[in-house]
Amino acid sequence: MKRSRYLALFITGVFITAGGLYFLPQFFRKDSLQSIPHAKEKFGSYFVSFEVNEFTHQSQPCLSVKIEDLTILLMLDLGSPGNLSLNEDVLNQLQTKTYRRLGKSQGLRGRSYEYKVYDLPKIQIGSVSFGDLLLCAETEGFLKDTIIANESVPAPIEKGRLGWYLFFTTNLFLDLGNKKVAVCDSLQTLGSNGYAIEDFIKVPLFLENKLIEIETEIGGKKLRSVLDTGSTWNLFNSVKEGGGALDDSAWALDAPIMTTSLSIGSQSFDSITWHLLPICLPFSVDAILGMDFFQTHLVFLDFSENMAYIAKLK
């Protein structure tokens, strides 16, 4: 039986660290993720949608989140394998957090950062509650390093980010061209809420690098592409083999671009534009599909089936 949109889903996050594209501690393993019960096992069919309250200066979507007595806008960043991260100003206002440990992260430019990790009992997005969270502190340098953006536009310091692991047991639907996000148990339920599910192409999700990756064919070559709402652009990795940390000159605005065909699964999509930039991580990243992609496509991430469903936004 379908649940009402006001159903509260309590989600437990156990293996969560800070946001951004970076290497995670060894205890955050794929087999650990798969052992966590999915919300549909308890609630059955559900579809709960949230409006995107605004987009940042760099086009990333933001959702209204209630933490204790605070209501703040947090960026939805699929490039963050964690659960929740906040800047120092917001952290200092929280009374229910409890310090747990220090963690280390690595940004896209190959630089390392240290951050504090806290326990946090609960947050709420719309009518949905998420509990037993690990909250991570962000520094200004780390935030700038992990969000790919047009540096000609002044970027205010964001209050924090919601990572993809927050939605691991609820699934996540993104209709960002229409300023909508939803948690949803299945593609069938998505169809009963007005979406043409026959238009979606189905492809496997790859989570072993703690990122959300799918296989794509770009210019006739099969590559792994990261799905990342924290990136303004679509990025094609131009780092040379054996390359290490790079200075900011490699990320200049006049970085070269290219336009190629894009295929996902058996379906060909419109040609898209890529910015050629070096991505320095401890593992290989071929390409990143950013907000340039999400603004024109529907994306349903079904973590319960380890599948992504993607369609062109009409």
Backbone hydrogen bonds in HBPLUS format (Angstrom, degrees):
<---DONOR---> <-ACCEPTOR-->    atom                        ^
c    i                          cat <-CA-CA->   ^        H-A-AA   ^      H-
h    n   atom  resd res      DA  || num        DHA   H-A  angle D-A-AA Bond
n    s   type  num  typ     dist DA aas  dist angle  dist       angle   num
A0003-ARG N   A0045-SER O   3.12 MM  42  6.33 156.7  2.18 147.4 152.9     1
A0007-LEU N   A0004-SER O   3.12 MM   3  5.64 155.9  2.18 121.1 121.0     2
A0131-GLY N   A0011-ILE O   2.78 MM 120  5.41 134.5  1.99 131.5 146.3     3
A0028-PHE N   A0025-PRO O   3.18 MM   3  5.91 164.5  2.20 120.9 125.3     4
A0032-SER N   A0029-ARG O   3.08 MM   3  5.19 125.5  2.38  98.5 112.6     5
A0033-LEU N   A0029-ARG O   3.15 MM   4  6.55 152.1  2.23 149.6 157.0     6
A0034-GLN N   A0030-LYS O   3.11 MM   4  6.44 160.6  2.15 153.5 157.5     7
A0035-SER N   A0032-SER O   3.22 MM   3  5.36 145.3  2.35 100.6 110.4     8
A0036-ILE N   A0033-LEU O   3.18 MM   3  5.83 171.7  2.19 121.7 124.3     9
A0041-GLU N   A0038-HIS O   3.01 MM   3  5.69 153.3  2.08 117.6 125.2    10
A0039-ALA N   A0169-THR O   2.76 MM 130  5.46 164.6  1.79 147.2 152.3    11
A0042-LYS N   A0039-ALA O   2.94 MM   3  5.46 147.0  2.05 112.2 121.6    12
A0043-PHE N   A0039-ALA O   2.88 MM   4  6.08 168.1  1.90 158.5 162.5    13
A0044-GLY N   A0040-LYS O   2.89 MM   4  4.47 144.3  2.02 114.7 121.2    14
A0185-ASP N   A0046-TYR O   3.16 MM 139  5.69 152.8  2.24 155.4 155.3    15
A0048-VAL N   A0183-VAL O   2.95 MM 135  5.40 163.8  1.98 157.9 163.3    16
A0183-VAL N   A0048-VAL O   2.90 MM 135  5.40 155.8  1.96 153.0 156.5    17
A0050-PHE N   A0181-VAL O   2.61 MM 131  5.23 161.6  1.64 165.1 165.5    18
A0181-VAL N   A0050-PHE O   2.97 MM 131  5.23 155.6  2.03 157.0 161.3    19
A0052-VAL N   A0179-LYS O   2.91 MM 127  4.89 168.5  1.93 127.8 127.7    20
A0053-ASN N   A0062-CYS O   2.99 MM   9  5.91 129.3  2.25 155.6 167.3    21
A0062-CYS N   A0054-GLU O   2.90 MM   8  5.51 136.4  2.09 172.2 173.5    22
A0056-THR N   A0060-GLN O   2.82 MM   4  5.20 157.4  1.87 145.4 151.5    23
A0059-SER N   A0056-THR O   2.97 MM   3  5.01 163.4  2.00 113.4 113.0    24
A0076-LEU N   A0061-PRO O   2.87 MM  15  5.73 163.5  1.90 152.2 154.7    25
A0063-LEU N   A0074-LEU O   2.91 MM  11  5.53 157.0  1.96 156.2 153.8    26
A0074-LEU N   A0063-LEU O   2.96 MM  11  5.53 163.0  1.98 155.6 156.9    27
A0065-VAL N   A0072-ILE O   2.77 MM   7  5.42 170.1  1.78 162.6 165.5    28
A0072-ILE N   A0065-VAL O   2.89 MM   7  5.42 159.5  1.93 158.8 157.4    29
A0066-LYS N   A0124-GLN O   2.80 MM  58  5.06 172.5  1.81 156.0 158.5    30
A0124-GLN N   A0066-LYS O   2.96 MM  58  5.06 147.2  2.07 142.9 151.2    31
A0067-ILE N   A0070-LEU O   2.83 MM   3  5.20 154.4  1.90 147.4 156.0    32
A0070-LEU N   A0067-ILE O   2.85 MM   3  5.20 155.8  1.91 140.5 138.7    33
A0075-MET N   A0160-GLY O   3.09 MM  85  6.37 157.1  2.14 148.7 141.6    34
A0162-LEU N   A0075-MET O   2.68 MM  87  6.01 157.1  1.73 167.3 169.4    35
A0077-ASP N   A0162-LEU O   2.95 MM  85  5.87 161.6  1.98 156.1 162.3    36
A0080-SER N   A0077-ASP O   3.01 MM   3  5.57 162.2  2.04 116.1 120.5    37
A0164-TRP N   A0080-SER O   2.91 MM  84  6.20 148.6  2.01 170.3 174.0    38
A0165-TYR N   A0082-GLY O   3.16 MM  83  5.53 133.4  2.38 158.6 158.4    39
A0163-GLY N   A0083-ASN O   3.18 MM  80  4.62 161.7  2.22 106.0 111.2    40
A0136-CYS N   A0084-LEU O   3.02 MM  52  6.38 160.2  2.06 145.2 151.5    41
A0085-SER N   A0161-ARG O   3.00 MM  76  5.29 157.8  2.05 152.7 155.3    42
A0161-ARG N   A0085-SER O   2.80 MM  76  5.29 147.8  1.91 140.5 150.6    43
A0086-LEU N   A0136-CYS O   2.95 MM  50  6.44 149.1  2.04 162.4 172.2    44
A0138-GLU N   A0086-LEU O   2.96 MM  52  5.80 142.6  2.10 147.1 146.2    45
A0087-ASN N   A0159-LYS O   2.88 MM  72  5.45 156.0  1.94 143.3 140.9    46
A0091-LEU N   A0087-ASN O   3.04 MM   4  6.26 168.6  2.05 157.3 161.0    47
A0092-ASN N   A0088-GLU O   3.02 MM   4  6.11 158.8  2.06 153.4 156.7    48
A0093-GLN N   A0090-VAL O   2.98 MM   3  5.39 152.3  2.05 111.8 120.5    49
A0094-LEU N   A0091-LEU O   3.11 MM   3  5.51 161.4  2.15 113.7 119.4    50
A0098-THR N   A0119-ASP O   2.98 MM  21  5.03 147.5  2.09 136.5 144.7    51
A0119-ASP N   A0098-THR O   2.70 MM  21  5.03 157.0  1.75 146.3 152.1    52
A0100-ARG N   A0117-VAL O   2.78 MM  17  5.57 160.8  1.81 157.7 153.0    53
A0101-ARG N   A0117-VAL O   3.37 MM  16  5.39 154.5  2.44 130.8 137.1    54
A0117-VAL N   A0101-ARG O   2.88 MM  16  5.39 156.9  1.93 169.1 163.5    55
A0103-GLY N   A0115-TYR O   2.81 MM  12  5.32 161.3  1.84 158.2 161.3    56
A0115-TYR N   A0103-GLY O   2.93 MM  12  5.32 160.0  1.97 142.6 146.5    57
A0105-SER N   A0113-TYR O   2.84 MM   8  5.20 156.9  1.89 146.9 152.4    58
A0113-TYR N   A0105-SER O   2.84 MM   8  5.20 153.8  1.90 144.3 147.4    59
A0107-GLY N   A0111-ARG O   2.95 MM   4  5.56 154.5  2.01 158.7 164.0    60
A0110-GLY N   A0107-GLY O   3.06 MM   3  5.53 163.6  2.09 117.2 120.4    61
A0280-CYS N   A0108-LEU O   2.77 MM 172  5.34 161.2  1.81 164.6 158.6    62
A0246-LEU N   A0109-ARG O   3.25 MM 137  5.71 149.9  2.34 144.7 152.9    63
A0137-ALA N   A0116-LYS O   2.94 MM  21  5.38 160.0  1.98 159.6 162.6    64
A0118-TYR N   A0135-LEU O   2.66 MM  17  4.94 166.1  1.68 156.3 160.9    65
A0135-LEU N   A0118-TYR O   2.69 MM  17  4.94 159.9  1.73 145.5 151.5    66
A0120-LEU N   A0133-LEU O   2.90 MM  13  5.09 155.3  1.96 145.0 144.5    67
A0133-LEU N   A0120-LEU O   2.89 MM  13  5.09 157.6  1.94 171.9 164.3    68
A0132-ASP N   A0121-PRO O   2.95 MM  11  4.88 146.0  2.06 129.9 129.2    69
A0123-ILE N   A0130-PHE O   2.96 MM   7  5.48 149.2  2.06 153.7 163.3    70
A0130-PHE N   A0123-ILE O   2.96 MM   7  5.48 167.1  1.97 153.1 156.5    71
A0125-ILE N   A0128-VAL O   2.88 MM   3  5.35 159.9  1.92 161.9 164.1    72
A0128-VAL N   A0125-ILE O   3.00 MM   3  5.35 161.2  2.04 134.9 134.0    73
A0143-LEU N   A0139-THR O   3.00 MM   4  6.23 163.3  2.03 155.7 160.3    74
A0144-LYS N   A0140-GLU O   3.10 MM   4  6.31 162.0  2.13 150.1 154.1    75
A0145-ASP N   A0141-GLY O   3.08 MM   4  6.20 143.2  2.22 139.2 149.4    76
A0145-ASP N   A0142-PHE O   3.10 MM   3  5.02 120.4  2.47  92.1 107.5    77
A0146-THR N   A0142-PHE O   3.04 MM   4  6.20 135.6  2.24 149.3 159.6    78
A0232-THR N   A0148-ILE O   3.05 MM  84  6.11 173.1  2.06 154.7 156.7    79
A0153-VAL N   A0150-ASN O   3.17 MM   3  6.02 170.1  2.18 124.3 127.3    80
A0166-LEU N   A0163-GLY O   3.28 MM   3  5.91 156.8  2.34 114.0 119.9    81
A0167-PHE N   A0164-TRP O   3.05 MM   3  5.72 151.3  2.13 117.1 123.8    82
A0168-PHE N   A0165-TYR O   3.23 MM   3  4.88 170.5  2.24 103.3 104.9    83
A0170-THR N   A0167-PHE O   3.14 MM   3  5.16 162.4  2.18 106.2 111.5    84
A0171-ASN N   A0167-PHE O   3.01 MM   4  5.62 138.3  2.19 160.2 161.1    85
A0172-LEU N   A0301-LEU O   3.10 MM 129  5.19 159.5  2.14 140.0 146.5    86
A0301-LEU N   A0172-LEU O   2.78 MM 129  5.19 174.3  1.78 163.5 162.2    87
A0173-PHE N   A0182-ALA O   2.80 MM   9  5.02 167.0  1.81 157.0 156.8    88
A0182-ALA N   A0173-PHE O   2.93 MM   9  5.02 153.0  2.01 143.6 146.6    89
A0174-LEU N   A0299-VAL O   2.78 MM 125  5.23 163.4  1.80 156.4 162.3    90
A0299-VAL N   A0174-LEU O   3.12 MM 125  5.23 165.9  2.14 147.3 151.8    91
A0175-ASP N   A0180-LYS O   2.93 MM   5  5.01 163.4  1.96 149.4 150.8    92
A0178-ASN N   A0175-ASP O   3.04 MM   3  5.66 150.3  2.13 114.2 122.4    93
A0180-LYS N   A0175-ASP O   3.03 MM   5  5.01 163.6  2.06 125.5 128.8    94
A0179-LYS N   A0176-LEU O   3.10 MM   3  4.50 165.0  2.13  95.8  99.2    95
A0190-LEU N   A0186-SER O   3.14 MM   4  6.43 149.4  2.24 140.1 148.9    96
A0191-GLY N   A0187-LEU O   2.95 MM   4  6.30 148.1  2.05 147.3 155.6    97
A0192-SER N   A0188-GLN O   3.08 MM   4  6.46 146.8  2.19 143.8 152.6    98
A0193-ASN N   A0190-LEU O   3.10 MM   3  5.21 150.6  2.19 100.7 109.8    99
A0194-GLY N   A0191-GLY O   3.16 MM   3  5.50 144.7  2.29 118.0 115.0   100
A0197-ILE N   A0195-TYR O   2.98 MM   2  5.75 114.5  2.42 114.4  97.8   101
A0199-ASP N   A0196-ALA O   3.06 MM   3  5.85 166.3  2.07 122.5 126.9   102
A0200-PHE N   A0197-ILE O   3.18 MM   3  5.47 163.3  2.21 109.6 114.7   103
A0201-ILE N   A0310-ILE O   2.84 MM 109  5.31 164.7  1.86 145.3 147.1   104
A0310-ILE N   A0201-ILE O   2.98 MM 109  5.31 157.0  2.03 145.2 151.1   105
A0203-VAL N   A0308-ALA O   2.90 MM 105  5.35 163.0  1.93 157.4 162.4   106
A0308-ALA N   A0203-VAL O   2.77 MM 105  5.35 168.9  1.78 169.0 172.7   107
A0205-LEU N   A0306-ASN O   3.03 MM 101  5.32 161.4  2.07 129.5 125.7   108
A0206-PHE N   A0213-GLU O   2.86 MM   7  4.98 153.2  1.93 147.0 149.7   109
A0213-GLU N   A0206-PHE O   3.08 MM   7  4.98 156.6  2.14 144.3 149.3   110
A0210-LYS N   A0207-LEU O   2.87 MM   3  5.15 157.9  1.92 121.7 123.4   111
A0227-LEU N   A0212-ILE O   2.79 MM  15  5.62 165.1  1.81 170.1 174.4   112
A0214-ILE N   A0225-SER O   2.93 MM  11  5.49 155.2  1.99 150.0 156.1   113
A0225-SER N   A0214-ILE O   2.84 MM  11  5.49 170.7  1.85 166.8 169.9   114
A0216-THR N   A0223-LEU O   2.77 MM   7  5.37 173.0  1.77 168.4 170.8   115
A0223-LEU N   A0216-THR O   2.75 MM   7  5.37 163.2  1.78 153.4 159.0   116
A0217-GLU N   A0263-SER O   2.79 MM  46  4.90 154.6  1.86 147.9 150.5   117
A0263-SER N   A0217-GLU O   2.90 MM  46  4.90 151.9  1.98 143.1 150.3   118
A0218-ILE N   A0221-LYS O   2.81 MM   3  5.25 156.1  1.86 153.1 146.1   119
A0221-LYS N   A0218-ILE O   3.13 MM   3  5.25 162.6  2.16 107.9 113.4   120
A0219-GLY N   A0261-SER O   3.33 MM  42  5.31 153.7  2.40 128.0 135.6   121
A0226-VAL N   A0287-ALA O   2.90 MM  61  6.27 163.2  1.93 144.2 144.3   122
A0289-LEU N   A0226-VAL O   2.74 MM  63  5.97 166.7  1.76 168.6 172.3   123
A0228-ASP N   A0289-LEU O   3.02 MM  61  6.01 174.3  2.03 158.9 157.1   124
A0231-SER N   A0228-ASP O   3.33 MM   3  5.75 167.8  2.34 110.3 113.1   125
A0291-MET N   A0231-SER O   2.73 MM  60  6.11 162.5  1.76 161.7 165.2   126
A0292-ASP N   A0232-THR O   3.17 MM  60  6.35 129.1  2.44 138.5 150.5   127
A0275-HIS N   A0234-ASN O   2.84 MM  41  6.21 161.9  1.87 156.7 160.7   128
A0235-LEU N   A0288-ILE O   2.79 MM  53  4.90 150.8  1.87 139.9 149.1   129
A0288-ILE N   A0235-LEU O   2.80 MM  53  4.90 154.8  1.86 142.1 146.7   130
A0236-PHE N   A0275-HIS O   2.94 MM  39  6.02 164.2  1.96 148.7 149.9   131
A0277-LEU N   A0236-PHE O   3.20 MM  41  6.31 145.5  2.33 145.6 155.8   132
A0237-ASN N   A0286-ASP O   2.99 MM  49  5.42 167.5  2.01 145.6 147.3   133
A0238-SER N   A0277-LEU O   3.00 MM  39  5.24 156.7  2.06 111.7 117.2   134
A0243-GLY N   A0240-LYS O   2.88 MM   3  5.35 149.0  1.98 144.5 142.5   135
A0250-ALA N   A0247-ASP O   3.20 MM   3  6.14 162.4  2.23 124.5 127.8   136
A0251-TRP N   A0248-ASP O   2.90 MM   3  5.27 160.0  1.94 112.7 119.4   137
A0255-ALA N   A0252-ALA O   3.05 MM   3  5.57 142.6  2.20 121.8 121.3   138
A0276-LEU N   A0256-PRO O   2.88 MM  20  5.58 175.9  1.88 161.9 161.5   139
A0258-MET N   A0274-TRP O   2.94 MM  16  5.29 149.2  2.04 141.2 150.3   140
A0274-TRP N   A0258-MET O   2.71 MM  16  5.29 166.4  1.72 165.5 170.5   141
A0260-THR N   A0272-ILE O   3.08 MM  12  5.83 153.7  2.15 161.9 160.8   142
A0272-ILE N   A0260-THR O   2.97 MM  12  5.83 145.7  2.09 166.0 168.5   143
A0269-PHE N   A0262-LEU O   2.76 MM   7  5.44 173.8  1.76 170.0 171.9   144
A0264-ILE N   A0267-GLN O   2.94 MM   3  5.54 153.2  2.01 163.0 167.3   145
A0267-GLN N   A0264-ILE O   3.12 MM   3  5.54 159.5  2.16 132.7 131.8   146
A0293-PHE N   A0290-GLY O   2.87 MM   3  5.55 143.0  2.01 117.5 126.9   147
A0294-PHE N   A0290-GLY O   3.14 MM   4  6.48 157.3  2.19 141.7 148.5   148
A0295-GLN N   A0291-MET O   2.99 MM   4  5.83 153.0  2.06 147.5 150.2   149
A0296-THR N   A0293-PHE O   3.15 MM   3  5.72 155.8  2.21 114.1 121.0   150
A0313-LEU N   A0296-THR O   2.93 MM  17  5.22 169.1  1.95 130.6 129.1   151
A0298-LEU N   A0311-ALA O   2.80 MM  13  5.15 161.2  1.83 150.2 156.7   152
A0311-ALA N   A0298-LEU O   3.02 MM  13  5.15 155.6  2.08 141.2 146.3   153
A0300-PHE N   A0309-TYR O   2.82 MM   9  5.00 163.7  1.85 152.4 157.3   154
A0309-TYR N   A0300-PHE O   2.85 MM   9  5.00 156.1  1.90 146.2 153.8   155
A0302-ASP N   A0307-MET O   2.83 MM   5  5.23 152.2  1.91 164.5 172.3   156
A0305-GLU N   A0302-ASP O   3.29 MM   3  5.63 140.1  2.46 103.1 112.4   157
A0306-ASN N   A0302-ASP O   2.86 MM   4  5.80 112.9  2.32 134.5 153.3   158
A0307-MET N   A0302-ASP O   2.99 MM   5  5.23 161.3  2.03 145.1 147.1   159
